[in-house]
Amino acid sequence: RKKGNQRYHNLTEEQKERYREHTRKYRANLTEEQKQRDRETKRKWYANQPEEQKQRYDAQKRNMRANMTEQQKEITLRKAVLSGVKRRAEKRDPPLPCNITFQYLNVIWPLDNKCPVFGTPFERGKGQPINTSPNVDRIEPELGYVIGNVQILSHLANKIKSDATPAQVLAVGQYLVEQERERAST
């Protein structure tokens, strides 16, 4: 008996596309509870694999990422950003409203793929966000991650902004500039 992915690799391109389309439709209709159950099943499957199999699986994933086109990497990055937003909204006590979609994220994403504050290109950190990682920022934090209340900034810009008002951010900036001038003049 052939294993699942061996059967898939023996399909024609047309059959693979039909399979992928079917999978996309199936996943689009899943409830959050079903998606969570699927993720948990995958985590358990991975945890029960022998170490050698985990290493093989991880190597395949690394190889797949290395062979992705820039467009595929961009889509993967945006999907990761969206799933992180949804996860953070759910973890809050009480949970924050979250109705943004992948399509909406694409609408508000900067066309040049750079932070609108610093102009630095967005990059993905490995496991943890880095200063140039894209972040979904809540303009009015108490409203949550809802359409019309979010923007895409770098992780650094979002950290600096955090819960401060624009006047507070400017005050800190002016203070730091003054301190730098004093140090330069001595």
Secondary structure as the mmCIF struct_conf table of DSSP 4:
data_model
#
loop_
_struct_conf.conf_type_id
_struct_conf.id
_struct_conf.beg_label_comp_id
_struct_conf.beg_label_asym_id
_struct_conf.beg_label_seq_id
_struct_conf.end_label_comp_id
_struct_conf.end_label_asym_id
_struct_conf.end_label_seq_id
HELX_RH_AL_P HELX_RH_AL_P1 GLY A 4 HIS A 9
TURN_TY1_P TURN_TY1_P1 ASN A 10 ASN A 10
BEND BEND1 LEU A 11 LEU A 11
HELX_RH_AL_P HELX_RH_AL_P2 GLU A 13 ALA A 28
TURN_TY1_P TURN_TY1_P2 ASN A 29 ASN A 29
HELX_RH_AL_P HELX_RH_AL_P3 GLU A 32 ALA A 47
TURN_TY1_P TURN_TY1_P3 ASN A 48 ASN A 48
BEND BEND2 GLN A 49 GLN A 49
HELX_RH_AL_P HELX_RH_AL_P4 GLU A 51 ALA A 66
TURN_TY1_P TURN_TY1_P4 ASN A 67 ASN A 67
HELX_RH_AL_P HELX_RH_AL_P5 GLU A 70 LYS A 91
BEND BEND3 ARG A 92 PRO A 94
HELX_LH_PP_P HELX_LH_PP_P1 PRO A 95 PRO A 97
STRN STRN1 CYS A 98 CYS A 98
HELX_RH_AL_P HELX_RH_AL_P6 PHE A 102 ILE A 108
BEND BEND4 TRP A 109 TRP A 109
TURN_TY1_P TURN_TY1_P5 LEU A 111 ASP A 112
BEND BEND5 ASN A 113 ASN A 113
STRN STRN2 LYS A 114 LYS A 114
TURN_TY1_P TURN_TY1_P6 PRO A 116 PHE A 118
HELX_LH_PP_P HELX_LH_PP_P2 THR A 120 THR A 120
STRN STRN3 PRO A 121 PRO A 121
HELX_LH_PP_P HELX_LH_PP_P3 PHE A 122 PHE A 122
BEND BEND6 LYS A 126 GLN A 128
TURN_TY1_P TURN_TY1_P7 ASN A 131 THR A 132
BEND BEND7 SER A 133 SER A 133
STRN STRN4 PRO A 134 ARG A 138
BEND BEND8 ILE A 139 GLU A 140
HELX_RH_3T_P HELX_RH_3T_P1 PRO A 141 LEU A 143
STRN STRN5 TYR A 145 TYR A 145
TURN_TY1_P TURN_TY1_P8 ILE A 147 GLY A 148
BEND BEND9 ASN A 149 ASN A 149
STRN STRN6 VAL A 150 SER A 154
HELX_RH_AL_P HELX_RH_AL_P7 HIS A 155 LYS A 161
TURN_TY1_P TURN_TY1_P9 SER A 162 ASP A 163
HELX_RH_AL_P HELX_RH_AL_P8 PRO A 166 SER A 185
#
